[in-house]
Amino acid sequence: MSDNTIRQVILLGALAIMGVIGVQSYWVMNTWDIQQEEFDRTVKIALMRTAQNLAEIDSVELPTRDLIKQTASNAYVVNYENPIKISNLEHYLSKELQDRGLILDFEYGIFDCSSDEMVYGDYCSVGEENTALKSSLPKYDDFIYYFSVRFPSMPSHLLNRMQLSVLFTVILLFAVLFSIYCMFIIVRQKRLSEMQKDFINNMTHEFKTPISTIKIAADYFHKNEDIQNNPRLSKYTNIIQEQNQRLNNQVEKVLQIAQMEKDNFKLNPEPIELNQFIEKTLKGIEMKIQERGGMLKTRLSNASMPIQADRLHLSNILSNLLDNSIKYSKEGIPEIEVSTTQIGERILLEIQDKGIGISKEHLGRIFDKFYRVPTGNVHDVKGFGLGLFYIKNIIEQHGWKIKVNSKKDIGTTVAITI
């Protein structure tokens, strides 16, 4: 994943998080406002009924205007215009509030004209014990005779009625924190991946010098007459050359993949006659198959098949696929068939073998980088798990398609659509 992609992911993630937080905040605040409006409406109805009950007992008329005023978010005053008995007020207040489902603590007071101050009534608690601290209730200068009611536990009462909203908010908070943590992990993994790539690239480049030196020395030994006349030394020289070439191929593969993963990777397509190119490539591999007692068949179309492809990478694709068919053959005896077919404007290139095959559970991951099909305790097949990853990426760079069909112990068919 490129740095630009990482930045885009983080930016979009940050915008999404801010958007979700904004929507959730609006929803919670809107729910709070609705609950508070409903609470105010219910309280005013209960206070109006309380005043009406008191007026009936005292046989007085209530004011027709400005009966109830809200002095704070949780405090109210009721204009009565007549002396009020505390015992009657507490009784009717408790009854009317409970009838309307407002079972919460409240405190009340009555204004005393003679002393020109509020006379505290009591703190009425819905709990078994009243341990609340009593507080003074402020005066309200616009009324002459009135009583005041305050609900200290109103915020907690509203929160209890918003339990679902609070639960979703907590869940969202955990989701946001997890998303931020994931972004941090992505950035950290990206940094570690860059360090790993730099290390592998530097390491493989450093390998090129000793590999070249070993190749020069091995070629010199191989040409020496004394070594050629000594079967044992000649055999060792051949082993050195083969293993050096194998190591060089692996290093080249890593470098090619590193180059391919860079943004500036480009193919160099040129006109190629596919059938002729395949025949030329197979000449070097056919000898290797025959040495193992195997068989290589070709079933190439008679029609001319000109294509546009990068010669080097196309050669690597064929070599890697055939090499896999050889490595994973049954009992080391490969049976391989290479065929080309013209299908309309497309060309189907197939490489089919009768090797050990791949089980269905591993077939979906064979193109993953560094993935190798498990072989238990058998380690006779070497490699880094880069070959098919390289092949798939090069094929996609060309705009082609690749498909693999395989059955365990029956064989594998690789189909490339050009």
ChimeraX attribute file (.defattr): number of C-alpha atoms within 10 A of each C-alpha:
attribute: neighborCount
match mode: 1-to-1
recipient: residues
	/A:1	9
	/A:2	12
	/A:3	12
	/A:4	9
	/A:5	10
	/A:6	15
	/A:7	12
	/A:8	12
	/A:9	14
	/A:10	18
	/A:11	12
	/A:12	12
	/A:13	16
	/A:14	16
	/A:15	12
	/A:16	13
	/A:17	18
	/A:18	13
	/A:19	12
	/A:20	14
	/A:21	16
	/A:22	12
	/A:23	12
	/A:24	17
	/A:25	13
	/A:26	12
	/A:27	14
	/A:28	17
	/A:29	13
	/A:30	12
	/A:31	16
	/A:32	18
	/A:33	13
	/A:34	13
	/A:35	17
	/A:36	18
	/A:37	12
	/A:38	13
	/A:39	17
	/A:40	17
	/A:41	12
	/A:42	17
	/A:43	21
	/A:44	20
	/A:45	16
	/A:46	22
	/A:47	23
	/A:48	19
	/A:49	17
	/A:50	23
	/A:51	24
	/A:52	18
	/A:53	17
	/A:54	21
	/A:55	16
	/A:56	12
	/A:57	9
	/A:58	13
	/A:59	10
	/A:60	13
	/A:61	14
	/A:62	17
	/A:63	12
	/A:64	7
	/A:65	7
	/A:66	11
	/A:67	18
	/A:68	20
	/A:69	14
	/A:70	15
	/A:71	15
	/A:72	9
	/A:73	12
	/A:74	18
	/A:75	21
	/A:76	21
	/A:77	25
	/A:78	24
	/A:79	23
	/A:80	22
	/A:81	16
	/A:82	15
	/A:83	15
	/A:84	19
	/A:85	11
	/A:86	16
	/A:87	9
	/A:88	13
	/A:89	20
	/A:90	18
	/A:91	11
	/A:92	19
	/A:93	21
	/A:94	20
	/A:95	15
	/A:96	20
	/A:97	21
	/A:98	13
	/A:99	10
	/A:100	12
	/A:101	9
	/A:102	17
	/A:103	13
	/A:104	18
	/A:105	19
	/A:106	21
	/A:107	21
	/A:108	25
	/A:109	24
	/A:110	24
	/A:111	23
	/A:112	17
	/A:113	12
	/A:114	6
	/A:115	8
	/A:116	11
	/A:117	14
	/A:118	20
	/A:119	18
	/A:120	19
	/A:121	20
	/A:122	14
	/A:123	22
	/A:124	18
	/A:125	17
	/A:126	12
	/A:127	9
	/A:128	6
	/A:129	8
	/A:130	11
	/A:131	9
	/A:132	11
	/A:133	6
	/A:134	11
	/A:135	11
	/A:136	12
	/A:137	20
	/A:138	13
	/A:139	19
	/A:140	20
	/A:141	7
	/A:142	9
	/A:143	16
	/A:144	16
	/A:145	17
	/A:146	25
	/A:147	29
	/A:148	27
	/A:149	23
	/A:150	21
	/A:151	19
	/A:152	17
	/A:153	13
	/A:154	19
	/A:155	13
	/A:156	11
	/A:157	18
	/A:158	18
	/A:159	14
	/A:160	12
	/A:161	13
	/A:162	15
	/A:163	11
	/A:164	11
	/A:165	18
	/A:166	14
	/A:167	11
	/A:168	13
	/A:169	17
	/A:170	12
	/A:171	12
	/A:172	16
	/A:173	14
	/A:174	12
	/A:175	13
	/A:176	19
	/A:177	13
	/A:178	12
	/A:179	15
	/A:180	16
	/A:181	12
	/A:182	13
	/A:183	17
	/A:184	13
	/A:185	12
	/A:186	15
	/A:187	16
	/A:188	12
	/A:189	12
	/A:190	16
	/A:191	13
	/A:192	12
	/A:193	13
	/A:194	14
	/A:195	12
	/A:196	12
	/A:197	13
	/A:198	13
	/A:199	12
	/A:200	16
	/A:201	18
	/A:202	12
	/A:203	12
	/A:204	18
	/A:205	15
	/A:206	12
	/A:207	14
	/A:208	15
	/A:209	11
	/A:210	12
	/A:211	16
	/A:212	14
	/A:213	11
	/A:214	16
	/A:215	19
	/A:216	13
	/A:217	14
	/A:218	20
	/A:219	15
	/A:220	12
	/A:221	17
	/A:222	20
	/A:223	12
	/A:224	12
	/A:225	10
	/A:226	12
	/A:227	17
	/A:228	15
	/A:229	10
	/A:230	10
	/A:231	11
	/A:232	10
	/A:233	15
	/A:234	19
	/A:235	14
	/A:236	14
	/A:237	21
	/A:238	15
	/A:239	13
	/A:240	18
	/A:241	19
	/A:242	14
	/A:243	13
	/A:244	18
	/A:245	16
	/A:246	12
	/A:247	15
	/A:248	18
	/A:249	12
	/A:250	17
	/A:251	21
	/A:252	15
	/A:253	18
	/A:254	20
	/A:255	17
	/A:256	14
	/A:257	21
	/A:258	16
	/A:259	14
	/A:260	17
	/A:261	13
	/A:262	11
	/A:263	8
	/A:264	7
	/A:265	12
	/A:266	11
	/A:267	14
	/A:268	10
	/A:269	15
	/A:270	10
	/A:271	11
	/A:272	16
	/A:273	13
	/A:274	21
	/A:275	20
	/A:276	14
	/A:277	13
	/A:278	19
	/A:279	13
	/A:280	12
	/A:281	16
	/A:282	19
	/A:283	10
	/A:284	11
	/A:285	15
	/A:286	15
	/A:287	14
	/A:288	15
	/A:289	20
	/A:290	13
	/A:291	10
	/A:292	13
	/A:293	12
	/A:294	17
	/A:295	15
	/A:296	17
	/A:297	13
	/A:298	14
	/A:299	12
	/A:300	19
	/A:301	14
	/A:302	10
	/A:303	10
	/A:304	11
	/A:305	16
	/A:306	13
	/A:307	15
	/A:308	14
	/A:309	20
	/A:310	18
	/A:311	16
	/A:312	11
	/A:313	19
	/A:314	21
	/A:315	16
	/A:316	18
	/A:317	19
	/A:318	17
	/A:319	17
	/A:320	16
	/A:321	17
	/A:322	24
	/A:323	16
	/A:324	16
	/A:325	27
	/A:326	23
	/A:327	18
	/A:328	22
	/A:329	22
	/A:330	18
	/A:331	10
	/A:332	15
	/A:333	20
	/A:334	24
	/A:335	20
	/A:336	23
	/A:337	19
	/A:338	21
	/A:339	17
	/A:340	23
	/A:341	17
	/A:342	17
	/A:343	10
	/A:344	6
	/A:345	6
	/A:346	13
	/A:347	19
	/A:348	15
	/A:349	21
	/A:350	21
	/A:351	21
	/A:352	23
	/A:353	26
	/A:354	22
	/A:355	26
	/A:356	19
	/A:357	21
	/A:358	22
	/A:359	13
	/A:360	12
	/A:361	8
	/A:362	12
	/A:363	15
	/A:364	11
	/A:365	13
	/A:366	19
	/A:367	19
	/A:368	15
	/A:369	15
	/A:370	13
	/A:371	16
	/A:372	18
	/A:373	13
	/A:374	10
	/A:375	9
	/A:376	6
	/A:377	6
	/A:378	7
	/A:379	9
	/A:380	9
	/A:381	9
	/A:382	8
	/A:383	11
	/A:384	12
	/A:385	16
	/A:386	19
	/A:387	27
	/A:388	20
	/A:389	17
	/A:390	23
	/A:391	21
	/A:392	20
	/A:393	17
	/A:394	20
	/A:395	19
	/A:396	11
	/A:397	14
	/A:398	17
	/A:399	10
	/A:400	15
	/A:401	14
	/A:402	17
	/A:403	11
	/A:404	17
	/A:405	14
	/A:406	20
	/A:407	16
	/A:408	12
	/A:409	14
	/A:410	13
	/A:411	21
	/A:412	23
	/A:413	20
	/A:414	16
	/A:415	18
	/A:416	18
	/A:417	18
	/A:418	19
